[in-house]
Amino acid sequence: MGVAHRPSPFQYVIIFSLLLIVSTQQYHQAEANEVDNDILRALTYKINNLGGYVHPSIKLVSPSPCCQRGIISSVDVSLGNDDQGAWVRVPPTYHLTRNLAMQTLEPLIPEDVLEYAPLSTLDDGALLLLLLVHLKGIGSKEWGPYLDSLPDRPGCGWYGDINNIADEEYKHVAQESKRYVSRVASGMAADYGAFLAKEHWPKEWQNSAEKAIEWSLCIVSSRGTAASPEYGGGVIKLVPLVDMFNHSPEHKGFKELTKEDVGIDASHLEGSFAVRIEKDYHPGEEIFVDYNLSDYAPEEWFMSHGFVPKEASHRQEL
């Protein structure tokens, strides 16, 4: 009869340490998913109350099957059996747009400042980043669910510590981009920073308008989507929840609904952004959209989004 081998005290320590690491990772993942659930519930409530739609089966998870965070289906969903035909439909009343930025910011800026630095001359992206910084500063309740969904450390290749970038070519581009962004942020902070709300800024910004603007610029760069000027006055906007779907070129892009899409009886939905159900889904399967950036070079992907998709990497190899 064999003698059972008992672990040594040292082996017990190793086993306990491994179990502790695994349980800690599971705890932090569960904690992250609970925060994600709160964010999704708040966004769903807001969007539905404004006449939009959020499919009851979607879940926000960290990490997702593909990435740091993403959206999955929690149940089986069949393309032909879903009445709405969409995962999400966000009405234009809950978009951050050029018109909203002008209406919000212009009353804040003294007339003498507007004479030499008129907001109307700024492009859509610049206006949106100033709007975002201000909404963070006032702790906006209306936009709170969206602001809570935005990462503290967005994924642009130039944002944060770039010393960890392994690829020397990308590191060089990131350094150049960071210097350019710093100049832009410094100039915008000098012109407008004193008039933006700061009370609810995170401590990391240390009341620095430059840091706030750099963060916001990365958010707009990575999450801004092309849009018709008919709905919001600009060609770039930020659309809550829609901007949380991860990219895959094998899926359809966002859909901006037109009169023809919604019909006469649902004209209030005109200008909504939708993510359409395009196939059958199984529980736990991630839902993707195509960002429609096929003309982006690899370094553009990396600087704007912090990653390079396979199709862009392939173009680089060619």
N, C-alpha and C positions, 0 to 999 in steps of 0.2 A: 504494500500500500504506500503510495507516494506521500511525501510531506508537503503540505501547502506552503507556498512561499509568501511570507509576510513582508510588505514594504518596510524599508528602513525609515527611521525618523526623518532623514533627509528627503526620501522619496515622498513621504507624507506632506512635507512642506511644499514640494514641487506640485503635487496633485492639488493641494489646497489652493496654491497660487493660481494654477490654471483654471480651477473652478471659479475662483474669485474674479479673474479677468473675464471669463465668459459671462458670468452673472452680471458683472458691471456693464459689459457691452450691451447685454440684453436689457438692463435697466435703462441705460441712456437711450437705446433705440425706442423702448416703450415710452419713455418720457418725451422723446422727439415726436413720436407719432401722436401722442396725446396733444401736444402743442399744435401739430398739423391739423388734427381733428377740430380743435377749437377755431383755428384760422378758417378752415373750410366751412364750418357751421356758420361763422359770422359772415363770410362772403356769400354763402348760399342764402341766408336770411335777407341780406341787403339786396342781392340781385333779384330774388323772387319778389320782394316787396315793391321793386321798381318795374315789375312786369316782365322780367326776364325769366330764365329757366336754368336750373342746374339738375342734371340727372341724379336721381336718388342713389344710384349704385356707385358713383365715383368716390374714391378715397385718395387722400393725399398721404403719401408715405415717405419716410426717410429711413434708410435709403430706398430708392425704387429699384426695380429689376435692372435698370440700365445706368442709373446716375445717383447723385447725392440725394435728390428729391424728385418725385414725379407723381403722376396721377394714374391710378389703376381702376379697373372695373372690379367690384367686389362680388359680382354675381354673373351668371350667364346672361348675355345681352345679344339678341338676334336682330340683325339689320331689318328684316322685313316685318318684325312684330313690335317695333317701338313706335308709338304714336308721334312722338316729337321729332324723331330722326336726328337728334342732336344731343351731345353730351352737355354742352353749355351754350347759352345764348345770352349775351350781356347787352342790355339796352344802351343806347347812346347817352342816356342821362347818367350813366356810371362809367364814362370814359374821361380820362384826362386829356384835354384838347387845347389847341392854340387859343380858341375863343375863351375857354374857361381861364386859361392863364392870363390873358389880357384883362379880363373882367376882375380877376382877383388881385393882380399885381399892380396894375396901373394906379389905383387909388392910394397905394402905399408909397409910391415914389414921388418926391417933391417935383414941382414943375420945372425948377431950374436944372435938376438932374435929367429930367426927360428931354430937355432942350439939347443937351450935348450927348445923351445916351438914350435915345428913344427906344422903348421896348418894341415898337412896331418894326424896327429894322432887324431885330433878332430872328433867326430861323426858328422853326418849330421845336427842334431839339433843345435849343438854349432856353426858350420860354418854358418848356416842360420841366427842365431841370431846376429852374428857379422856383416854379410852382411847387414841385416836390419838396424842395428844401423848406419852403414856407409852410406847407401843410404839416411837415414833420415838426416844425417849430411851434405851431399853435396847438399841436396835439389834436388835430381835427377828428371829431367824432364821426362825421359823415364819411370820411375817407379812412378812418381808423382800421377797418378790416383789411383794406388793401395795403396800407402802410405796414401793418403787422405781418403781411405775407412776404414783404421784401427782405432779402438777406442783408445782414449787417456787413458781410464781406462778399460783395458781388464778384462774379467770376471773370471779369475782363482780364486779359493777359497782363495789362500794365498796372492793375490795381494791387496795392499792398506790396509785400516783399517780393521783388522779382529776382532775387539772388538764387532762389530755388529752381528757376527755370533751367532745365538740363540742356536744351537745344540752344547753342550759342547764337544762331541766326535769329531765333525768336527772342532771345534775351536782348540782343542788340536792338531789335525793333521795339521791344517793350521799353527799353531805356529811352529811346527817342520819343516814343509815345508819351511816356511819363513826363518827360521834360515839356512836351507840347501841352499836355493837359494841365500841368502846373502853371504854365503861363496863362492859359485860358481861365483857369480857376482864379488866379490872382487878379486878372483884369476884371472879371465879373464880380468878384468879391469887393474890389475897390469901387466899382460903380453902384452896385445894388446891395451888397452884403449888410450894410448898416440898417436897411429898411425891411429886412426879412425877419420874421419871428424866430426866436432862438430858445425860448423857455423850455421846450420839450426835446431839444436836441440830445442825443446820447452823449454820455461823458467822454467817449472816445474822440469826439470832435473838439472838445475843450474850447467851446465858443469860437471855433475857427471857421469862418465862412468858407475859406479855401478847402478845408477838409470836407465840409458839407457838400460843396459844389462838386468836388471830385467824386464823392460817393454817388451823388445824383446823376452825374454825367455817365458813370458806368451803368447805372440802372437804366437810363434812357437808351444808351448805346446797345445794351444787351436785350432789352425788353420792348423797346419802341417798335411799333408795327406800322406799315404803310396803310394809308386810309384815304378815302375820298374827302376833299375839302368841303363837300356838300354837308357833311355831318361833323361839325366842330371847327371848320375854318382852316384846317391845316392838312398836310399830307403825312404827318406822323402823329401818332397818339399812343397813350398807354391804356391798355384794356385789362382790368383786374380779372384774375383767375385764368383767362385765356392765355396770359403770358406765363403760366406755370406748366404748360404742357411741354414735354421734351421733343427734340427734333428727330425726325427720320424722313429721308427723301422718298420712302416707299409708301407714304401716306399723303392725304390731301392737306392743303393749307387751310388757314383761317378763311372764313367766308363773311364778307361784309354784305349784309342783306339789303337788297334794293326793293323798290316798289313792286317789281315783278316777282320777287321772292316771297314777299309777305302778303300781297293782295290788298284790296281796299279795306277789308274788315279788320286788318291788323296793321294799319298804317303807323301806329305808335312804335312798332318794332323795326321800322325802316331805319337803317344805319346801325342795327345791332351787329355785334360780332359773334359768330357761331363756330363751334367745333363740331363737325358733323360725324355721325355714326356711319362708317363706310363699310363695315364688315361685321361678322359675328365675333363676340369676345367671350372669353372664359374667365372665371374668377382668378384674380391676381395678375391678369395680363395688363401690361402697361399700354396707355393710350398715347399715341404720338400724333404730331402734326408736322407738315413740311414747312420750314421757315421760308422757303422760296428765295434762297440766297445763292442760286446756282452760279452767279457771276462772281461770287466772293473768292478771292485767293486764300490759300491756307492761313497766311499771316493775318488777313482781315478777320477770318473766323476766330483765330486765337485772341486777337486784340479785343474784339467785340464781345465774344462769348466765353472765352477761356478754354475752348477745345477746338479740335479740327476734326470734322466728320470724315468718314472713310472716303466719300465721293470727292471731297476736296483734296485729301491726301493723294488719291489716285491721280488727280490732275497735276499735282506737283511732281509726281514721279514721271509723268509723261513729258 
